[in-house]
């Protein structure tokens, strides 16, 4: 069998061409299969917990106890069980495959064809010559106990909002239940908008329509799953902040002397205190606002007169609740980095080898090592720098064509590094993943422009927001091959 991978189409999941030279290259060259509605928004393929699917002896498939959400209803008491696969040849575009799924009654079952109605796909079981040859877990990382199975990225794409020009600027985050929250800019109506699937279906709403607002939004979720959004008011040139921490949305202005608030970046620490870094465009400074003391306190981080452009702050603080910021010295074209880990701000220039860092993104791993993706405008390359070795080391992630603008970086629980970014000419949304020391590259969808954002959930799935004239949502996760 070839490597299962989701297509970039909105309505199906398909097998793509296996690697040239593989034993089954010719057999699977033109083979595709469809799982209709698997990636359609409002469906229910969001697993809550458990339900590992493994191959048993012969044509038996076992699944562990756990839970899932089906049609917006959570099922948490599903018992461990097993089912019998068949040597299925009923589907002309599926080679000996069976589906494992949770039906609308919350029961796990198997079928040789896709069931009708609401369902939660768990796995695809491939059989051959009276034996199970492969189980593809559609939801999360492969079980480590399954020998000789290696991970392969799977992905899905859907459009969340397409009324006008929406999503030109966007930011994404997940809550404790791995529900998705997206803040984005409606450039047709000049509004701040918000999309979430926390009710089981995608819902979009307008949060602020008080002028030309919503530019450069960023989003963070606290321990109570309350949402916090920072953004720029282009009418009044202010830094604004929206939160539903009280149970309803409250909007306030954080900083308003002159032109402040562009390129804001927000984070919430372990005490649910809010931290916002942003640009003072009037003075060319990097500023910082926090409510850690109970009220908002504003300070200047870097006052070089040319700094504060293209700010990025990690969506999860480090283990000591220290702030880490990457940003650009826009006159000199340097990538800079600031942290308050010592108790006061320490500023470093990380890369000054050209027109560097015009857009950057920062993430922190479980060891509190820093990882930054950034754009080399001189050579139009995607670059990456980290201090994981004890000192800063920079490298090229991709240099083919014009790549790397508007990158966004995240790290999963296996310490794999994900960078989503744009390619120009023609534009497309790409994903680079570093696992076991090497980068793999994936094209998610064509036609993407403007900003992109990525966030890793607790199950190791990557969630991305992007713009191609509409607000797009993409998900990528590891299956089996």
C-alpha positions as CSV (number, residue, x, y, z in Angstrom):
1,X,0.0,0.0,0.0
2,X,1.1,3.5,-0.6
3,X,1.3,6.4,1.9
4,X,-2.2,7.7,2.8
5,X,-2.4,11.5,2.7
6,X,-5.2,13.9,2.6
7,X,-5.6,16.0,-0.5
8,X,-5.9,19.7,-0.6
9,X,-9.5,19.5,-1.8
10,X,-12.3,20.5,0.5
11,X,-14.4,17.4,0.2
12,X,-12.2,14.4,0.2
13,X,-9.2,12.5,1.6
14,X,-7.2,10.6,-1.0
15,X,-4.1,8.4,-1.5
16,X,-1.3,10.2,-3.3
17,X,1.5,8.8,-5.4
18,X,3.8,6.6,-3.3
19,X,7.6,7.4,-3.4
20,X,9.2,6.4,-6.7
21,X,11.2,3.2,-6.3
22,X,8.9,1.7,-3.6
23,X,7.8,-1.8,-4.0
24,X,4.2,-0.9,-4.6
25,X,4.9,2.2,-6.8
26,X,3.3,0.8,-10.0
27,X,0.4,-0.9,-8.1
28,X,-0.7,2.3,-6.3
29,X,0.3,4.9,-8.9
30,X,-3.2,5.9,-9.8
31,X,-5.1,4.7,-6.8
32,X,-7.3,7.2,-4.9
33,X,-10.2,6.9,-2.5
34,X,-12.7,9.4,-1.2
35,X,-14.0,9.8,2.3
36,X,-16.8,12.3,1.6
37,X,-17.5,14.9,4.2
38,X,-14.5,13.8,6.4
39,X,-13.0,17.2,6.1
40,X,-16.2,19.2,5.8
41,X,-16.7,21.8,8.4
42,X,-19.6,21.1,10.9
43,X,-18.7,17.4,10.8
44,X,-17.4,15.7,13.9
45,X,-13.9,14.4,13.5
46,X,-12.6,15.9,16.7
47,X,-11.5,13.2,19.1
48,X,-11.8,14.0,22.8
49,X,-9.8,11.2,24.3
50,X,-8.6,7.6,23.9
51,X,-9.7,5.1,21.3
52,X,-6.4,3.9,20.0
53,X,-7.0,1.6,17.0
54,X,-4.6,-1.4,16.5
55,X,-4.5,-4.5,14.4
56,X,-5.2,-7.8,16.1
57,X,-4.5,-11.3,14.8
58,X,-5.9,-12.3,11.4
59,X,-8.6,-9.7,10.4
60,X,-9.4,-8.5,13.9
61,X,-9.1,-4.8,14.8
62,X,-9.0,-3.7,18.4
63,X,-9.9,-0.3,19.9
64,X,-9.4,0.9,23.4
65,X,-11.9,2.6,25.6
66,X,-12.2,6.4,25.2
67,X,-14.5,9.1,23.8
68,X,-15.2,11.3,20.8
69,X,-17.6,14.0,19.6
70,X,-20.2,13.0,17.1
71,X,-22.4,15.6,15.6
72,X,-21.7,18.0,18.4
73,X,-22.4,15.3,21.1
74,X,-19.6,14.0,23.3
75,X,-19.4,10.3,23.9
76,X,-17.0,9.5,26.8
77,X,-18.1,6.0,27.9
78,X,-17.2,4.0,24.8
79,X,-16.0,0.5,25.9
80,X,-13.0,-1.3,24.6
81,X,-14.0,-3.8,21.9
82,X,-12.9,-5.4,18.6
83,X,-14.3,-5.9,15.1
84,X,-13.7,-8.1,12.1
85,X,-12.3,-6.6,8.9
86,X,-13.1,-8.2,5.5
87,X,-11.1,-8.6,2.4
88,X,-13.0,-5.7,0.9
89,X,-13.2,-5.3,-2.9
90,X,-16.6,-3.6,-3.0
91,X,-15.3,-0.1,-3.6
92,X,-13.6,0.3,-7.0
93,X,-11.3,3.0,-5.8
94,X,-10.3,1.4,-2.5
95,X,-7.9,-1.5,-2.5
96,X,-8.9,-3.9,0.3
97,X,-9.9,-1.3,2.9
98,X,-12.4,-1.1,5.8
99,X,-13.6,1.9,7.8
100,X,-13.6,2.1,11.6
101,X,-15.9,4.8,12.9
102,X,-18.2,6.0,15.7
103,X,-21.8,6.3,14.6
104,X,-24.4,8.8,15.7
105,X,-25.3,6.5,18.7
106,X,-21.7,6.6,20.0
107,X,-20.9,3.0,19.1
108,X,-17.7,1.9,17.4
109,X,-18.3,-0.2,14.3
110,X,-16.6,-1.3,11.1
111,X,-17.9,-1.3,7.5
112,X,-16.6,-1.9,4.0
113,X,-18.2,1.3,2.8
114,X,-18.5,4.8,4.2
115,X,-21.6,5.0,6.5
116,X,-24.4,7.4,5.8
117,X,-25.1,10.2,8.3
118,X,-23.0,11.7,11.0
119,X,-19.9,9.7,12.0
120,X,-16.5,10.1,13.4
121,X,-13.8,8.4,11.3
122,X,-11.2,6.6,13.5
123,X,-9.2,4.5,11.1
124,X,-8.8,2.9,7.8
125,X,-7.9,-0.8,7.9
126,X,-6.0,-2.3,4.9
127,X,-6.3,-6.0,4.3
128,X,-4.6,-8.3,1.9
129,X,-4.5,-12.1,1.4
130,X,-6.5,-12.7,4.6
131,X,-4.4,-10.6,6.9
132,X,-4.4,-7.0,8.1
133,X,-1.4,-5.2,6.5
134,X,-1.9,-1.7,7.8
135,X,-4.1,0.4,10.1
136,X,-4.2,4.1,9.4
137,X,-5.2,6.1,12.5
138,X,-6.9,9.2,11.2
139,X,-6.9,11.2,14.4
140,X,-3.6,11.3,16.1
141,X,-0.1,10.0,16.5
142,X,0.5,6.3,15.7
143,X,0.6,3.9,18.6
144,X,4.2,3.3,19.5
145,X,3.5,-0.4,20.0
146,X,2.8,-1.0,16.3
147,X,6.0,-2.3,14.8
148,X,7.3,-1.2,11.4
149,X,4.7,1.6,11.0
150,X,6.1,5.0,10.3
151,X,4.3,8.4,10.5
152,X,3.0,10.3,7.5
153,X,1.4,13.7,7.5
154,X,-2.3,13.9,6.7
155,X,-4.1,17.2,6.2
156,X,-7.5,18.8,5.5
157,X,-8.5,22.2,4.3
158,X,-11.8,24.1,4.5
159,X,-13.2,27.6,4.0
160,X,-14.6,29.2,7.2
161,X,-15.7,32.7,6.0
162,X,-16.0,33.9,2.4
163,X,-18.3,37.0,2.7
164,X,-16.1,39.8,1.3
165,X,-12.4,39.9,1.8
166,X,-11.9,38.2,5.1
167,X,-8.8,36.9,6.9
168,X,-6.2,39.1,5.3
169,X,-4.7,39.2,8.9
170,X,-5.5,36.2,11.2
171,X,-4.3,34.3,14.2
172,X,-5.2,30.9,15.6
173,X,-5.2,29.1,19.0
174,X,-6.6,26.0,20.7
175,X,-8.3,25.7,24.1
176,X,-7.9,22.9,26.6
177,X,-10.5,20.7,24.7
178,X,-8.6,21.3,21.4
179,X,-11.4,23.5,20.1
180,X,-10.2,26.1,17.6
181,X,-10.4,29.9,18.0
182,X,-9.4,32.3,15.2
183,X,-9.3,36.1,15.3
184,X,-9.2,37.8,11.8
185,X,-9.6,41.0,10.0
186,X,-12.6,41.7,7.7
187,X,-10.9,44.1,5.2
188,X,-14.2,44.7,3.3
189,X,-16.0,46.0,6.4
190,X,-12.9,47.0,8.4
191,X,-14.1,44.8,11.4
192,X,-12.5,42.4,13.9
193,X,-14.1,39.0,13.5
194,X,-13.8,35.7,15.4
195,X,-14.5,32.1,14.4
196,X,-14.7,29.0,16.6
197,X,-15.9,25.4,16.5
198,X,-16.3,25.0,20.3
199,X,-20.0,24.2,20.0
200,X,-19.3,21.4,17.5
201,X,-19.9,23.5,14.4
202,X,-18.1,26.5,13.1
203,X,-19.5,29.9,14.1
204,X,-18.3,33.3,12.9
205,X,-19.1,36.6,14.6
206,X,-18.1,40.3,14.5
207,X,-16.4,41.5,17.7
208,X,-15.6,45.1,16.9
209,X,-17.0,47.3,14.1
210,X,-16.3,50.7,15.7
211,X,-14.1,51.9,12.8
212,X,-11.2,50.4,10.9
213,X,-10.3,47.9,13.5
214,X,-9.0,44.3,13.7
215,X,-5.7,44.9,11.8
216,X,-2.8,42.7,13.0
217,X,-4.8,40.6,15.5
218,X,-3.3,38.0,17.7
219,X,-5.0,35.5,20.0
220,X,-4.4,33.5,23.2
221,X,-6.4,31.2,25.4
222,X,-6.2,31.1,29.2
223,X,-6.5,28.2,31.6
224,X,-10.3,28.7,31.8
225,X,-10.6,28.6,28.0
226,X,-11.3,32.3,27.9
227,X,-10.2,34.1,24.7
228,X,-7.9,37.1,24.6
229,X,-7.3,39.1,21.4
230,X,-5.0,42.0,20.8
231,X,-5.4,44.1,17.6
232,X,-4.8,47.5,16.0
233,X,-7.4,50.3,15.6
234,X,-6.4,51.9,12.3
235,X,-9.0,54.7,12.8
236,X,-7.6,56.0,16.1
237,X,-4.1,54.4,15.8
238,X,-4.6,52.6,19.2
239,X,-3.8,49.2,20.7
240,X,-7.0,47.4,21.5
241,X,-7.9,44.3,23.4
242,X,-11.0,42.0,23.4
243,X,-11.7,39.2,25.9
244,X,-14.7,37.1,26.9
245,X,-13.2,36.2,30.3
246,X,-16.2,37.6,32.1
247,X,-18.6,35.5,30.0
248,X,-19.3,38.2,27.4
249,X,-17.0,40.1,25.1
250,X,-15.4,43.2,26.6
251,X,-13.4,45.6,24.4
252,X,-10.9,48.1,25.7
253,X,-8.1,50.4,24.6
254,X,-4.7,49.6,26.1
255,X,-2.4,52.2,24.6
256,X,-3.4,55.3,22.7
257,X,-0.7,58.0,22.5
258,X,0.0,58.5,18.8
259,X,0.4,55.5,16.5
260,X,0.7,52.4,18.7
261,X,-0.4,48.8,18.4
262,X,0.6,47.7,15.0
263,X,1.9,44.1,14.8
264,X,0.8,43.1,18.3
265,X,1.5,39.7,19.8
266,X,-0.3,38.4,22.8
267,X,0.3,35.6,25.4
268,X,-1.2,34.4,28.6
269,X,0.9,33.0,31.5
270,X,0.1,30.3,34.0
271,X,-1.7,32.8,36.2
272,X,-3.8,34.0,33.3
273,X,-2.1,37.3,33.2
274,X,-1.9,38.9,29.8
275,X,1.2,40.0,28.0
276,X,1.2,42.1,24.8
277,X,4.2,43.2,22.7
278,X,3.6,45.7,19.9
279,X,5.0,48.5,17.8
280,X,5.1,52.2,18.7
281,X,5.2,53.4,15.1
282,X,5.5,57.0,16.0
283,X,8.8,56.5,17.9
284,X,9.9,53.3,16.2
285,X,10.0,51.4,19.5
286,X,9.1,47.9,20.7
287,X,6.6,48.3,23.6
288,X,5.1,45.9,26.2
289,X,1.9,45.9,28.1
290,X,0.8,43.5,30.9
291,X,-1.9,43.3,33.5
292,X,0.2,41.1,35.8
293,X,-0.1,43.6,38.7
294,X,-3.9,43.8,38.3
295,X,-4.0,46.8,36.0
296,X,-2.3,47.5,32.7
297,X,1.3,48.6,32.9
298,X,3.1,49.8,29.7
299,X,6.8,50.0,29.2
300,X,9.3,50.3,26.3
301,X,11.4,47.2,25.6
302,X,13.7,48.5,22.8
303,X,14.0,52.2,21.8
304,X,16.4,52.0,19.0
305,X,14.1,54.2,16.9
306,X,13.8,51.6,14.1
307,X,12.6,48.5,16.0
308,X,9.2,47.0,16.9
309,X,8.2,45.9,13.4
310,X,6.8,42.4,12.8
311,X,6.7,41.4,16.4
312,X,6.2,37.7,17.4
313,X,5.6,36.4,20.9
314,X,5.3,32.7,21.8
315,X,1.7,31.7,22.4
316,X,2.8,29.6,25.3
317,X,5.2,31.2,27.8
318,X,8.2,29.3,29.0
319,X,8.0,27.2,32.2
320,X,8.9,30.3,34.3
321,X,6.4,32.6,32.7
322,X,9.1,34.6,31.0
323,X,8.4,36.5,27.8
324,X,10.3,35.9,24.6
325,X,9.9,38.1,21.6
326,X,11.3,38.1,18.1
327,X,11.1,41.3,16.0
328,X,12.7,43.3,13.2
329,X,15.0,46.3,13.2
330,X,13.4,47.6,10.0
331,X,16.0,50.2,9.1
332,X,19.0,47.9,9.3
333,X,17.1,44.7,8.4
334,X,18.2,42.8,11.5
335,X,16.4,40.0,13.3
336,X,16.3,40.9,17.0
337,X,15.2,39.0,20.1
338,X,14.2,40.2,23.6
339,X,13.5,38.4,26.8
340,X,12.8,39.3,30.4
341,X,14.0,36.0,31.7
342,X,16.6,37.7,33.9
343,X,14.1,40.0,35.5
344,X,14.8,42.9,33.0
345,X,14.8,43.0,29.3
346,X,17.8,41.7,27.5
347,X,18.1,42.5,23.8
348,X,20.1,40.5,21.2
349,X,20.7,40.8,17.5
350,X,20.4,37.3,16.1
351,X,21.0,37.8,12.4
352,X,22.4,40.8,10.6
353,X,23.5,39.1,7.3
354,X,21.2,41.1,5.0
355,X,17.7,42.3,4.9
356,X,16.6,39.8,7.6
357,X,13.6,39.2,9.8
358,X,11.0,41.4,8.1
359,X,8.6,38.7,9.3
360,X,9.4,36.2,12.0
361,X,7.6,33.8,14.4
362,X,8.8,32.3,17.7
363,X,8.1,29.1,19.7
364,X,9.4,27.5,22.9
365,X,9.9,23.8,23.3
366,X,9.5,21.7,26.5
367,X,13.1,22.4,27.5
368,X,12.5,26.2,27.2
369,X,14.7,26.3,24.1
370,X,13.8,29.0,21.6
371,X,12.9,28.4,17.9
372,X,12.4,31.2,15.4
373,X,11.4,31.1,11.8
374,X,12.1,34.2,9.7
375,X,12.3,35.6,6.2
376,X,15.5,36.5,4.3
377,X,14.2,39.3,2.0
378,X,17.6,39.6,0.3
379,X,17.6,36.0,-0.9
380,X,13.9,35.3,-0.6
381,X,14.5,32.3,1.6
382,X,12.9,30.8,4.7
383,X,15.4,30.7,7.6
384,X,15.3,29.1,11.1
385,X,17.4,29.9,14.2
386,X,17.5,28.2,17.6
387,X,19.5,28.2,20.8
388,X,18.8,24.5,21.5
389,X,22.5,23.6,21.3
390,X,23.4,26.3,23.8
391,X,24.2,28.9,21.3
392,X,22.3,30.5,18.4
393,X,22.5,28.5,15.2
394,X,20.8,29.7,12.0
395,X,20.0,27.5,8.9
396,X,18.1,27.7,5.7
397,X,14.8,25.7,5.7
398,X,13.9,26.3,2.1
399,X,15.5,28.4,-0.7
400,X,13.7,27.2,-3.8
401,X,11.9,30.1,-5.3
402,X,10.5,33.0,-3.2
403,X,9.6,31.3,0.0
404,X,9.2,32.1,3.7
405,X,7.1,35.3,3.9
406,X,4.7,35.5,6.8
407,X,5.9,32.2,8.4
408,X,4.4,30.9,11.7
409,X,6.2,28.3,13.8
410,X,5.0,25.7,16.4
411,X,6.3,22.6,18.2
412,X,4.4,19.5,19.0
413,X,4.6,17.2,22.0
414,X,7.2,15.0,20.1
415,X,9.4,18.1,19.7
416,X,8.8,18.1,15.9
417,X,9.1,21.7,14.5
418,X,6.3,22.9,12.2
419,X,6.6,26.0,10.1
420,X,3.8,27.2,7.8
421,X,4.7,29.8,5.3
422,X,3.9,31.3,1.9
423,X,5.5,30.7,-1.5
424,X,5.2,33.4,-4.1
425,X,5.0,33.0,-7.9
426,X,2.4,31.4,-7.9
427,X,1.4,31.8,-4.3
428,X,0.8,28.7,-2.2
429,X,0.7,27.7,1.5
430,X,3.5,25.3,2.5
431,X,4.3,23.4,5.6
432,X,7.8,22.4,6.6
433,X,8.3,19.8,9.4
434,X,11.6,18.9,11.1
435,X,11.6,15.5,12.6
436,X,14.7,13.5,13.5
437,X,17.0,16.2,12.2
438,X,15.6,16.5,8.7
439,X,13.0,18.8,7.1
440,X,10.0,17.5,5.1
441,X,8.0,19.8,2.9
442,X,4.3,19.7,2.1
443,X,2.0,21.9,-0.1
444,X,-1.3,22.5,1.7
445,X,-3.2,24.7,-0.8
446,X,-2.5,27.1,-3.7
447,X,-3.4,30.7,-3.9
448,X,-2.7,31.8,-0.3
449,X,-1.6,35.3,0.3
450,X,-1.1,37.6,3.3
451,X,-0.8,36.3,6.8
452,X,-0.8,32.7,8.1
453,X,-0.8,31.3,11.6
454,X,-0.2,27.8,13.2
455,X,-1.0,26.3,16.6
456,X,-0.4,22.7,17.9
457,X,-3.0,21.0,20.0
458,X,-2.4,18.5,22.8
459,X,-2.8,15.5,20.5
460,X,-0.1,16.7,18.2
461,X,-2.3,18.0,15.4
462,X,-1.4,21.3,13.7
463,X,-4.1,23.8,13.2
464,X,-3.6,26.7,10.7
465,X,-5.5,29.8,9.5
466,X,-4.7,31.5,6.2
467,X,-6.1,33.8,3.6
468,X,-6.7,33.3,-0.1
469,X,-9.5,35.8,-0.6
470,X,-11.4,33.9,2.1
471,X,-10.5,32.8,5.6
472,X,-9.1,29.2,5.3
473,X,-8.6,26.6,8.1
474,X,-6.2,23.8,7.6
475,X,-5.3,20.9,9.9
476,X,-2.4,18.5,9.7
477,X,-1.6,15.5,11.7
478,X,0.4,12.2,11.6
479,X,-1.2,9.0,10.4
480,X,0.4,5.7,9.6
481,X,2.0,4.1,6.6
